[in-house]
């Protein structure tokens, strides 16, 4: 194994499956969750048209792995002049619409599994299925009893993940968001799993996928409807790509940024939300961005 093989993290784009609902279309109703329309997903195709939420009966937009409109460059460097400027955190495939948690969901509860690995399926299929798969598992008596632990996982890995997530704690003081960790996956808003390697996700040039975050988005109006069910955000980390504690920590900080709603990547290499993050800590630009997001009205929520 050369260091180079794992030196690059390919995208873990804020992958989203958006279930758009129109009147009379059952979605996630009791016993009818299988009728939730399947989300679309096109790899390397981030320029899908925005969803036509007005007319779309069960129309779905999935995001691609790449968001070419956002980071065509190989990464810019911040300058003293723009060091504290936010980037646009919006969802690239939805006209950069803003996405975040609603305040009434706070504090968000995070469950970090003991190294559990979800069923392996081709990477391309994850964004359109993961949230629903885990949601269904959670309805069972022993939700994750069939899962095994990912190779390369140890308890210290979870400490690294938690430390990465903790980087966002500072915004509690500003009243922007609140979160905590739970031992009960059923009550969690964000669930963390692991894999030794994402299936079929090794790219050319020795790149590999380090992590992935999947979420379903809803309009605020949809969350008011009787048949709305809270769906968890699913984060998965490769133990192989993030084999060093600092890498896992940086990866967790990056993915939790996605989980909080920073959907686009930063164009700046200095930021944790740079696509292929090379720093392990939040920058002033990241901080400005989460402030911007949580002070704005979102178009979609989780
Ligand atoms: Zn990312």
py3Dmol code that shows the C-alpha trace and the ligand (Angstrom):
import py3Dmol

protein = """\
ATOM      1  CA  UNK A   1       0.000   0.000   0.000  1.00  0.00           C
ATOM      2  CA  UNK A   2       1.512   3.242  -0.950  1.00  0.00           C
ATOM      3  CA  UNK A   3       0.618   6.389   0.827  1.00  0.00           C
ATOM      4  CA  UNK A   4      -0.437   7.795  -2.474  1.00  0.00           C
ATOM      5  CA  UNK A   5      -3.207   5.313  -2.849  1.00  0.00           C
ATOM      6  CA  UNK A   6      -5.102   6.899  -0.029  1.00  0.00           C
ATOM      7  CA  UNK A   7      -3.682  10.352  -0.178  1.00  0.00           C
ATOM      8  CA  UNK A   8      -6.664  11.804  -1.913  1.00  0.00           C
ATOM      9  CA  UNK A   9     -10.178  11.819  -0.796  1.00  0.00           C
ATOM     10  CA  UNK A  10     -12.538  11.868  -3.628  1.00  0.00           C
ATOM     11  CA  UNK A  11     -15.730  13.646  -3.132  1.00  0.00           C
ATOM     12  CA  UNK A  12     -18.158  12.882  -0.497  1.00  0.00           C
ATOM     13  CA  UNK A  13     -20.544  15.300  -1.978  1.00  0.00           C
ATOM     14  CA  UNK A  14     -23.446  16.362   0.011  1.00  0.00           C
ATOM     15  CA  UNK A  15     -25.530  13.726  -1.441  1.00  0.00           C
ATOM     16  CA  UNK A  16     -29.144  14.302  -1.239  1.00  0.00           C
ATOM     17  CA  UNK A  17     -32.178  12.489  -2.209  1.00  0.00           C
ATOM     18  CA  UNK A  18     -34.986  14.869  -2.290  1.00  0.00           C
ATOM     19  CA  UNK A  19     -38.457  13.574  -1.955  1.00  0.00           C
ATOM     20  CA  UNK A  20     -40.864  16.038  -3.333  1.00  0.00           C
ATOM     21  CA  UNK A  21     -44.371  15.525  -2.386  1.00  0.00           C
ATOM     22  CA  UNK A  22     -47.554  16.696  -3.873  1.00  0.00           C
ATOM     23  CA  UNK A  23     -50.949  16.431  -2.387  1.00  0.00           C
ATOM     24  CA  UNK A  24     -52.319  12.975  -2.130  1.00  0.00           C
ATOM     25  CA  UNK A  25     -49.047  11.232  -2.807  1.00  0.00           C
ATOM     26  CA  UNK A  26     -48.268   9.011   0.134  1.00  0.00           C
ATOM     27  CA  UNK A  27     -44.767   9.223   1.368  1.00  0.00           C
ATOM     28  CA  UNK A  28     -43.344   7.566   4.403  1.00  0.00           C
ATOM     29  CA  UNK A  29     -46.780   6.887   5.696  1.00  0.00           C
ATOM     30  CA  UNK A  30     -47.054   4.034   8.142  1.00  0.00           C
ATOM     31  CA  UNK A  31     -46.712   0.782   6.290  1.00  0.00           C
ATOM     32  CA  UNK A  32     -46.258   2.561   3.041  1.00  0.00           C
ATOM     33  CA  UNK A  33     -42.699   3.629   3.231  1.00  0.00           C
ATOM     34  CA  UNK A  34     -41.903   1.467   0.249  1.00  0.00           C
ATOM     35  CA  UNK A  35     -43.995   3.819  -1.782  1.00  0.00           C
ATOM     36  CA  UNK A  36     -41.607   6.641  -1.216  1.00  0.00           C
ATOM     37  CA  UNK A  37     -40.384   7.425  -4.688  1.00  0.00           C
ATOM     38  CA  UNK A  38     -36.860   6.341  -5.329  1.00  0.00           C
ATOM     39  CA  UNK A  39     -34.397   9.120  -5.605  1.00  0.00           C
ATOM     40  CA  UNK A  40     -32.414   9.524  -8.727  1.00  0.00           C
ATOM     41  CA  UNK A  41     -28.702   9.762  -8.726  1.00  0.00           C
ATOM     42  CA  UNK A  42     -26.291  10.386 -11.482  1.00  0.00           C
ATOM     43  CA  UNK A  43     -22.664  10.050 -10.915  1.00  0.00           C
ATOM     44  CA  UNK A  44     -20.537  12.914 -12.126  1.00  0.00           C
ATOM     45  CA  UNK A  45     -23.592  14.803 -13.124  1.00  0.00           C
ATOM     46  CA  UNK A  46     -24.126  17.625 -10.756  1.00  0.00           C
ATOM     47  CA  UNK A  47     -25.907  19.909 -13.148  1.00  0.00           C
ATOM     48  CA  UNK A  48     -29.304  18.384 -12.947  1.00  0.00           C
ATOM     49  CA  UNK A  49     -32.088  20.842 -13.478  1.00  0.00           C
ATOM     50  CA  UNK A  50     -33.685  22.230 -10.376  1.00  0.00           C
ATOM     51  CA  UNK A  51     -36.644  20.322  -9.185  1.00  0.00           C
ATOM     52  CA  UNK A  52     -40.029  21.492 -10.280  1.00  0.00           C
ATOM     53  CA  UNK A  53     -41.484  21.307  -6.857  1.00  0.00           C
ATOM     54  CA  UNK A  54     -44.609  23.079  -7.940  1.00  0.00           C
ATOM     55  CA  UNK A  55     -45.717  20.469 -10.388  1.00  0.00           C
ATOM     56  CA  UNK A  56     -43.709  17.438  -9.522  1.00  0.00           C
ATOM     57  CA  UNK A  57     -45.697  14.524  -8.302  1.00  0.00           C
ATOM     58  CA  UNK A  58     -43.103  12.562  -6.477  1.00  0.00           C
ATOM     59  CA  UNK A  59     -40.405  14.071  -8.564  1.00  0.00           C
ATOM     60  CA  UNK A  60     -36.988  13.475  -7.240  1.00  0.00           C
ATOM     61  CA  UNK A  61     -33.676  15.102  -7.608  1.00  0.00           C
ATOM     62  CA  UNK A  62     -30.514  13.425  -6.600  1.00  0.00           C
ATOM     63  CA  UNK A  63     -27.189  15.101  -6.608  1.00  0.00           C
ATOM     64  CA  UNK A  64     -24.204  13.838  -8.449  1.00  0.00           C
ATOM     65  CA  UNK A  65     -20.948  13.023  -6.897  1.00  0.00           C
ATOM     66  CA  UNK A  66     -19.391  16.067  -8.347  1.00  0.00           C
ATOM     67  CA  UNK A  67     -20.714  19.556  -8.335  1.00  0.00           C
ATOM     68  CA  UNK A  68     -18.833  21.000 -11.268  1.00  0.00           C
ATOM     69  CA  UNK A  69     -20.443  24.377 -11.032  1.00  0.00           C
ATOM     70  CA  UNK A  70     -18.961  24.884  -7.638  1.00  0.00           C
ATOM     71  CA  UNK A  71     -15.440  23.654  -7.793  1.00  0.00           C
ATOM     72  CA  UNK A  72     -14.129  23.572 -11.297  1.00  0.00           C
ATOM     73  CA  UNK A  73     -10.803  24.801 -10.057  1.00  0.00           C
ATOM     74  CA  UNK A  74      -8.322  22.690  -8.229  1.00  0.00           C
ATOM     75  CA  UNK A  75      -8.715  24.872  -5.218  1.00  0.00           C
ATOM     76  CA  UNK A  76      -8.099  28.519  -4.546  1.00  0.00           C
ATOM     77  CA  UNK A  77      -6.140  30.014  -1.723  1.00  0.00           C
ATOM     78  CA  UNK A  78      -7.730  32.517   0.556  1.00  0.00           C
ATOM     79  CA  UNK A  79      -6.051  35.864   0.939  1.00  0.00           C
ATOM     80  CA  UNK A  80      -6.067  38.206   3.927  1.00  0.00           C
ATOM     81  CA  UNK A  81      -8.720  40.161   2.093  1.00  0.00           C
ATOM     82  CA  UNK A  82     -11.246  37.337   1.865  1.00  0.00           C
ATOM     83  CA  UNK A  83     -10.101  35.197   4.779  1.00  0.00           C
ATOM     84  CA  UNK A  84     -13.382  35.625   6.611  1.00  0.00           C
ATOM     85  CA  UNK A  85     -15.753  35.540   3.688  1.00  0.00           C
ATOM     86  CA  UNK A  86     -18.388  32.820   3.546  1.00  0.00           C
ATOM     87  CA  UNK A  87     -18.856  30.620   0.519  1.00  0.00           C
ATOM     88  CA  UNK A  88     -22.244  29.638  -0.798  1.00  0.00           C
ATOM     89  CA  UNK A  89     -23.471  26.631   1.218  1.00  0.00           C
ATOM     90  CA  UNK A  90     -26.501  25.954  -0.981  1.00  0.00           C
ATOM     91  CA  UNK A  91     -27.420  22.713  -2.701  1.00  0.00           C
ATOM     92  CA  UNK A  92     -25.825  22.837  -6.152  1.00  0.00           C
ATOM     93  CA  UNK A  93     -28.473  20.740  -7.845  1.00  0.00           C
ATOM     94  CA  UNK A  94     -31.287  22.872  -6.473  1.00  0.00           C
ATOM     95  CA  UNK A  95     -30.142  26.254  -7.684  1.00  0.00           C
ATOM     96  CA  UNK A  96     -28.052  26.622  -4.555  1.00  0.00           C
ATOM     97  CA  UNK A  97     -31.143  26.568  -2.368  1.00  0.00           C
ATOM     98  CA  UNK A  98     -30.284  26.786   1.304  1.00  0.00           C
ATOM     99  CA  UNK A  99     -30.733  23.663   3.395  1.00  0.00           C
ATOM    100  CA  UNK A 100     -30.459  23.318   7.138  1.00  0.00           C
ATOM    101  CA  UNK A 101     -32.065  21.891  10.237  1.00  0.00           C
ATOM    102  CA  UNK A 102     -34.994  23.615  11.769  1.00  0.00           C
ATOM    103  CA  UNK A 103     -34.405  25.059  15.181  1.00  0.00           C
ATOM    104  CA  UNK A 104     -37.177  23.003  16.734  1.00  0.00           C
ATOM    105  CA  UNK A 105     -35.183  19.857  15.937  1.00  0.00           C
ATOM    106  CA  UNK A 106     -32.330  20.997  18.143  1.00  0.00           C
ATOM    107  CA  UNK A 107     -30.499  19.642  19.934  1.00  0.00           C
ATOM    108  CA  UNK A 108     -29.581  17.221  17.172  1.00  0.00           C
ATOM    109  CA  UNK A 109     -28.821  13.773  18.481  1.00  0.00           C
ATOM    110  CA  UNK A 110     -25.886  11.903  16.968  1.00  0.00           C
ATOM    111  CA  UNK A 111     -25.334   8.187  17.274  1.00  0.00           C
ATOM    112  CA  UNK A 112     -21.909   6.816  16.402  1.00  0.00           C
ATOM    113  CA  UNK A 113     -22.177   3.099  15.841  1.00  0.00           C
ATOM    114  CA  UNK A 114     -19.571   0.729  17.274  1.00  0.00           C
ATOM    115  CA  UNK A 115     -17.875   0.360  13.911  1.00  0.00           C
ATOM    116  CA  UNK A 116     -20.905  -1.079  12.185  1.00  0.00           C
ATOM    117  CA  UNK A 117     -20.846  -1.587   8.458  1.00  0.00           C
ATOM    118  CA  UNK A 118     -24.055  -1.259   6.505  1.00  0.00           C
ATOM    119  CA  UNK A 119     -24.804  -3.724   3.684  1.00  0.00           C
ATOM    120  CA  UNK A 120     -22.356  -3.262   0.857  1.00  0.00           C
ATOM    121  CA  UNK A 121     -23.896  -2.098  -2.361  1.00  0.00           C
ATOM    122  CA  UNK A 122     -22.333  -0.282  -5.307  1.00  0.00           C
ATOM    123  CA  UNK A 123     -21.353   3.213  -4.343  1.00  0.00           C
ATOM    124  CA  UNK A 124     -23.528   4.791  -6.993  1.00  0.00           C
ATOM    125  CA  UNK A 125     -26.628   3.337  -5.391  1.00  0.00           C
ATOM    126  CA  UNK A 126     -25.940   4.633  -1.905  1.00  0.00           C
ATOM    127  CA  UNK A 127     -27.309   8.163  -2.216  1.00  0.00           C
ATOM    128  CA  UNK A 128     -30.677   7.003  -3.454  1.00  0.00           C
ATOM    129  CA  UNK A 129     -31.109   4.183  -0.949  1.00  0.00           C
ATOM    130  CA  UNK A 130     -29.131   4.691   2.233  1.00  0.00           C
ATOM    131  CA  UNK A 131     -31.486   6.858   4.208  1.00  0.00           C
ATOM    132  CA  UNK A 132     -34.448   4.622   3.457  1.00  0.00           C
ATOM    133  CA  UNK A 133     -32.505   1.432   4.196  1.00  0.00           C
ATOM    134  CA  UNK A 134     -31.484   2.631   7.628  1.00  0.00           C
ATOM    135  CA  UNK A 135     -34.907   4.087   8.304  1.00  0.00           C
ATOM    136  CA  UNK A 136     -36.427   0.662   7.626  1.00  0.00           C
ATOM    137  CA  UNK A 137     -33.853  -1.059   9.837  1.00  0.00           C
ATOM    138  CA  UNK A 138     -34.768   1.255  12.668  1.00  0.00           C
ATOM    139  CA  UNK A 139     -38.338  -0.014  12.591  1.00  0.00           C
ATOM    140  CA  UNK A 140     -37.130  -3.500  13.510  1.00  0.00           C
ATOM    141  CA  UNK A 141     -36.727  -4.803  17.009  1.00  0.00           C
ATOM    142  CA  UNK A 142     -32.964  -5.187  16.879  1.00  0.00           C
ATOM    143  CA  UNK A 143     -32.140  -2.775  14.119  1.00  0.00           C
ATOM    144  CA  UNK A 144     -28.475  -3.461  13.522  1.00  0.00           C
ATOM    145  CA  UNK A 145     -27.990  -6.925  14.980  1.00  0.00           C
ATOM    146  CA  UNK A 146     -27.054  -8.352  11.583  1.00  0.00           C
ATOM    147  CA  UNK A 147     -24.295  -5.868  10.923  1.00  0.00           C
ATOM    148  CA  UNK A 148     -20.650  -6.632  11.435  1.00  0.00           C
ATOM    149  CA  UNK A 149     -17.818  -4.304  12.291  1.00  0.00           C
ATOM    150  CA  UNK A 150     -15.758  -2.730   9.574  1.00  0.00           C
ATOM    151  CA  UNK A 151     -12.174  -3.867   9.283  1.00  0.00           C
ATOM    152  CA  UNK A 152      -9.826  -1.330  10.721  1.00  0.00           C
ATOM    153  CA  UNK A 153     -12.302   0.037  13.224  1.00  0.00           C
ATOM    154  CA  UNK A 154     -11.471   0.398  16.897  1.00  0.00           C
ATOM    155  CA  UNK A 155     -13.016   2.388  19.678  1.00  0.00           C
ATOM    156  CA  UNK A 156     -10.484   5.141  19.223  1.00  0.00           C
ATOM    157  CA  UNK A 157     -11.925   5.718  15.755  1.00  0.00           C
ATOM    158  CA  UNK A 158     -15.153   6.871  17.346  1.00  0.00           C
ATOM    159  CA  UNK A 159     -13.226   9.322  19.472  1.00  0.00           C
ATOM    160  CA  UNK A 160     -11.735  10.790  16.317  1.00  0.00           C
ATOM    161  CA  UNK A 161     -15.167  11.085  14.753  1.00  0.00           C
ATOM    162  CA  UNK A 162     -16.553  12.755  17.852  1.00  0.00           C
ATOM    163  CA  UNK A 163     -13.642  15.176  17.990  1.00  0.00           C
ATOM    164  CA  UNK A 164     -14.260  16.179  14.392  1.00  0.00           C
ATOM    165  CA  UNK A 165     -17.926  16.762  15.080  1.00  0.00           C
ATOM    166  CA  UNK A 166     -17.081  18.698  18.228  1.00  0.00           C
ATOM    167  CA  UNK A 167     -15.444  21.371  16.096  1.00  0.00           C
ATOM    168  CA  UNK A 168     -18.923  22.668  15.367  1.00  0.00           C
ATOM    169  CA  UNK A 169     -19.737  22.978  19.075  1.00  0.00           C
ATOM    170  CA  UNK A 170     -18.561  26.575  19.241  1.00  0.00           C
ATOM    171  CA  UNK A 171     -21.703  27.743  17.467  1.00  0.00           C
ATOM    172  CA  UNK A 172     -23.843  26.691  20.371  1.00  0.00           C
ATOM    173  CA  UNK A 173     -22.545  29.747  22.174  1.00  0.00           C
ATOM    174  CA  UNK A 174     -23.895  31.871  19.364  1.00  0.00           C
ATOM    175  CA  UNK A 175     -27.317  30.259  19.555  1.00  0.00           C
ATOM    176  CA  UNK A 176     -27.061  28.912  16.023  1.00  0.00           C
ATOM    177  CA  UNK A 177     -27.290  25.188  16.640  1.00  0.00           C
ATOM    178  CA  UNK A 178     -27.148  22.558  19.335  1.00  0.00           C
ATOM    179  CA  UNK A 179     -26.227  18.902  19.257  1.00  0.00           C
ATOM    180  CA  UNK A 180     -25.282  16.003  21.462  1.00  0.00           C
ATOM    181  CA  UNK A 181     -24.458  12.327  21.335  1.00  0.00           C
ATOM    182  CA  UNK A 182     -26.914   9.570  22.110  1.00  0.00           C
ATOM    183  CA  UNK A 183     -26.640   5.846  22.736  1.00  0.00           C
ATOM    184  CA  UNK A 184     -30.051   5.261  21.189  1.00  0.00           C
ATOM    185  CA  UNK A 185     -29.980   5.049  17.393  1.00  0.00           C
ATOM    186  CA  UNK A 186     -33.759   5.221  17.222  1.00  0.00           C
ATOM    187  CA  UNK A 187     -33.799   8.699  18.640  1.00  0.00           C
ATOM    188  CA  UNK A 188     -30.857   9.953  16.598  1.00  0.00           C
ATOM    189  CA  UNK A 189     -31.042  12.550  13.846  1.00  0.00           C
ATOM    190  CA  UNK A 190     -27.597  11.639  12.534  1.00  0.00           C
ATOM    191  CA  UNK A 191     -26.240   8.093  12.414  1.00  0.00           C
ATOM    192  CA  UNK A 192     -22.609   7.218  11.792  1.00  0.00           C
ATOM    193  CA  UNK A 193     -21.443   3.980  10.176  1.00  0.00           C
ATOM    194  CA  UNK A 194     -18.170   2.694   8.799  1.00  0.00           C
ATOM    195  CA  UNK A 195     -16.858   0.673   5.936  1.00  0.00           C
ATOM    196  CA  UNK A 196     -13.406  -0.577   5.189  1.00  0.00           C
ATOM    197  CA  UNK A 197     -13.968   0.472   1.611  1.00  0.00           C
ATOM    198  CA  UNK A 198     -16.847   1.795  -0.429  1.00  0.00           C
ATOM    199  CA  UNK A 199     -17.736  -0.751  -3.051  1.00  0.00           C
ATOM    200  CA  UNK A 200     -16.766   0.288  -6.535  1.00  0.00           C
ATOM    201  CA  UNK A 201     -15.654   3.708  -5.402  1.00  0.00           C
ATOM    202  CA  UNK A 202     -11.984   3.518  -6.235  1.00  0.00           C
ATOM    203  CA  UNK A 203     -11.304   6.034  -8.950  1.00  0.00           C
ATOM    204  CA  UNK A 204      -8.502   6.480 -11.432  1.00  0.00           C
ATOM    205  CA  UNK A 205      -5.183   7.749 -10.199  1.00  0.00           C
ATOM    206  CA  UNK A 206      -5.436   6.105  -6.827  1.00  0.00           C
ATOM    207  CA  UNK A 207      -8.218   8.261  -5.538  1.00  0.00           C
ATOM    208  CA  UNK A 208     -10.773   6.792  -3.276  1.00  0.00           C
ATOM    209  CA  UNK A 209     -13.903   7.815  -1.498  1.00  0.00           C
ATOM    210  CA  UNK A 210     -13.291   8.651   2.123  1.00  0.00           C
ATOM    211  CA  UNK A 211     -16.772   9.316   3.361  1.00  0.00           C
ATOM    212  CA  UNK A 212     -20.317   9.952   2.329  1.00  0.00           C
ATOM    213  CA  UNK A 213     -23.262  11.751   3.850  1.00  0.00           C
ATOM    214  CA  UNK A 214     -26.799  11.035   2.704  1.00  0.00           C
ATOM    215  CA  UNK A 215     -29.889  13.011   3.616  1.00  0.00           C
ATOM    216  CA  UNK A 216     -33.438  13.492   2.463  1.00  0.00           C
ATOM    217  CA  UNK A 217     -34.674  17.020   2.128  1.00  0.00           C
ATOM    218  CA  UNK A 218     -38.138  18.354   2.648  1.00  0.00           C
ATOM    219  CA  UNK A 219     -39.783  21.693   2.386  1.00  0.00           C
ATOM    220  CA  UNK A 220     -40.744  23.223   5.726  1.00  0.00           C
ATOM    221  CA  UNK A 221     -44.370  22.792   4.680  1.00  0.00           C
ATOM    222  CA  UNK A 222     -43.938  19.052   4.171  1.00  0.00           C
ATOM    223  CA  UNK A 223     -42.690  18.631   7.721  1.00  0.00           C
ATOM    224  CA  UNK A 224     -46.021  19.950   8.937  1.00  0.00           C
ATOM    225  CA  UNK A 225     -47.969  17.219   7.228  1.00  0.00           C
ATOM    226  CA  UNK A 226     -49.304  14.307   9.180  1.00  0.00           C
ATOM    227  CA  UNK A 227     -47.529  11.669   7.153  1.00  0.00           C
ATOM    228  CA  UNK A 228     -44.147  13.300   7.489  1.00  0.00           C
ATOM    229  CA  UNK A 229     -41.608  11.134   9.242  1.00  0.00           C
ATOM    230  CA  UNK A 230     -38.233  12.357  10.387  1.00  0.00           C
ATOM    231  CA  UNK A 231     -35.539  10.658   8.348  1.00  0.00           C
ATOM    232  CA  UNK A 232     -32.028  10.286   9.683  1.00  0.00           C
ATOM    233  CA  UNK A 233     -28.954  11.675   8.035  1.00  0.00           C
ATOM    234  CA  UNK A 234     -26.485   8.869   7.401  1.00  0.00           C
ATOM    235  CA  UNK A 235     -22.744   9.397   7.550  1.00  0.00           C
ATOM    236  CA  UNK A 236     -20.353   6.639   6.475  1.00  0.00           C
ATOM    237  CA  UNK A 237     -16.600   6.704   6.826  1.00  0.00           C
ATOM    238  CA  UNK A 238     -13.962   4.570   5.210  1.00  0.00           C
ATOM    239  CA  UNK A 239     -11.640   3.199   7.863  1.00  0.00           C
ATOM    240  CA  UNK A 240      -9.068   2.571   5.169  1.00  0.00           C
ATOM    241  CA  UNK A 241      -8.943   6.045   3.661  1.00  0.00           C
ATOM    242  CA  UNK A 242      -9.183   7.693   7.081  1.00  0.00           C
ATOM    243  CA  UNK A 243      -6.705   5.358   8.683  1.00  0.00           C
ATOM    244  CA  UNK A 244      -4.945   8.091  10.614  1.00  0.00           C
ATOM    245  CA  UNK A 245      -6.717   9.703  13.568  1.00  0.00           C
ATOM    246  CA  UNK A 246      -6.258  13.205  12.228  1.00  0.00           C
ATOM    247  CA  UNK A 247      -7.691  12.162   8.870  1.00  0.00           C
ATOM    248  CA  UNK A 248     -10.744  10.640  10.487  1.00  0.00           C
ATOM    249  CA  UNK A 249     -11.157  13.750  12.587  1.00  0.00           C
ATOM    250  CA  UNK A 250     -10.907  16.061   9.599  1.00  0.00           C
ATOM    251  CA  UNK A 251     -13.217  13.854   7.603  1.00  0.00           C
ATOM    252  CA  UNK A 252     -15.787  13.856  10.401  1.00  0.00           C
ATOM    253  CA  UNK A 253     -15.630  17.641  10.666  1.00  0.00           C
ATOM    254  CA  UNK A 254     -16.178  17.867   6.900  1.00  0.00           C
ATOM    255  CA  UNK A 255     -19.051  15.381   6.798  1.00  0.00           C
ATOM    256  CA  UNK A 256     -20.790  16.912   9.774  1.00  0.00           C
ATOM    257  CA  UNK A 257     -20.636  20.192   7.897  1.00  0.00           C
ATOM    258  CA  UNK A 258     -22.653  18.441   5.192  1.00  0.00           C
ATOM    259  CA  UNK A 259     -24.958  16.950   7.815  1.00  0.00           C
ATOM    260  CA  UNK A 260     -25.616  20.431   9.152  1.00  0.00           C
ATOM    261  CA  UNK A 261     -26.562  21.596   5.687  1.00  0.00           C
ATOM    262  CA  UNK A 262     -23.461  22.958   4.016  1.00  0.00           C
ATOM    263  CA  UNK A 263     -24.229  21.204   0.766  1.00  0.00           C
ATOM    264  CA  UNK A 264     -21.784  22.810  -1.625  1.00  0.00           C
ATOM    265  CA  UNK A 265     -18.063  22.557  -1.237  1.00  0.00           C
ATOM    266  CA  UNK A 266     -15.862  25.532  -0.595  1.00  0.00           C
ATOM    267  CA  UNK A 267     -13.642  26.578  -3.475  1.00  0.00           C
ATOM    268  CA  UNK A 268     -10.862  27.320  -0.987  1.00  0.00           C
ATOM    269  CA  UNK A 269      -8.274  24.782   0.025  1.00  0.00           C
ATOM    270  CA  UNK A 270      -8.020  26.540   3.375  1.00  0.00           C
ATOM    271  CA  UNK A 271     -11.510  25.430   4.366  1.00  0.00           C
ATOM    272  CA  UNK A 272     -12.691  22.191   5.939  1.00  0.00           C
ATOM    273  CA  UNK A 273     -15.489  22.127   3.372  1.00  0.00           C
ATOM    274  CA  UNK A 274     -13.099  22.106   0.441  1.00  0.00           C
ATOM    275  CA  UNK A 275     -14.053  19.119  -1.664  1.00  0.00           C
ATOM    276  CA  UNK A 276     -10.924  17.163  -0.996  1.00  0.00           C
ATOM    277  CA  UNK A 277     -10.174  18.726   2.311  1.00  0.00           C
ATOM    278  CA  UNK A 278      -6.529  19.156   3.100  1.00  0.00           C
ATOM    279  CA  UNK A 279      -7.031  20.930   6.411  1.00  0.00           C
ATOM    280  CA  UNK A 280      -8.458  19.268   9.483  1.00  0.00           C
ATOM    281  CA  UNK A 281      -9.993  22.242  11.236  1.00  0.00           C
ATOM    282  CA  UNK A 282     -12.672  24.816  10.537  1.00  0.00           C
ATOM    283  CA  UNK A 283     -11.425  28.004   8.959  1.00  0.00           C
ATOM    284  CA  UNK A 284     -12.794  31.478   9.546  1.00  0.00           C
ATOM    285  CA  UNK A 285     -14.485  31.084   6.176  1.00  0.00           C
ATOM    286  CA  UNK A 286     -16.218  27.896   7.308  1.00  0.00           C
ATOM    287  CA  UNK A 287     -17.366  29.685  10.441  1.00  0.00           C
ATOM    288  CA  UNK A 288     -18.721  32.601   8.453  1.00  0.00           C
ATOM    289  CA  UNK A 289     -20.555  30.154   6.218  1.00  0.00           C
ATOM    290  CA  UNK A 290     -22.351  28.237   8.971  1.00  0.00           C
ATOM    291  CA  UNK A 291     -23.350  31.550  10.541  1.00  0.00           C
ATOM    292  CA  UNK A 292     -24.763  32.698   7.242  1.00  0.00           C
ATOM    293  CA  UNK A 293     -26.670  29.453   6.801  1.00  0.00           C
ATOM    294  CA  UNK A 294     -28.204  29.344  10.258  1.00  0.00           C
ATOM    295  CA  UNK A 295     -29.228  32.976  10.189  1.00  0.00           C
ATOM    296  CA  UNK A 296     -31.017  32.529   6.873  1.00  0.00           C
ATOM    297  CA  UNK A 297     -34.383  31.036   6.081  1.00  0.00           C
ATOM    298  CA  UNK A 298     -33.873  27.647   4.458  1.00  0.00           C
ATOM    299  CA  UNK A 299     -35.788  26.528   1.413  1.00  0.00           C
ATOM    300  CA  UNK A 300     -35.370  22.874   2.379  1.00  0.00           C
ATOM    301  CA  UNK A 301     -34.906  21.256   5.733  1.00  0.00           C
ATOM    302  CA  UNK A 302     -33.894  17.898   7.118  1.00  0.00           C
TER     303      UNK A 302
END
"""
ligand_1 = """\
1
ZN
Zn -17.861 16.857 0.912
"""
view = py3Dmol.view(width=600, height=400)
view.addModel(protein, "pdb")
view.setStyle({"model": 0}, {"cartoon": {"style": "trace"}})
view.addModel(ligand_1, "xyz")
view.setStyle({"model": 1}, {"stick": {}})
view.zoomTo()
view.show()
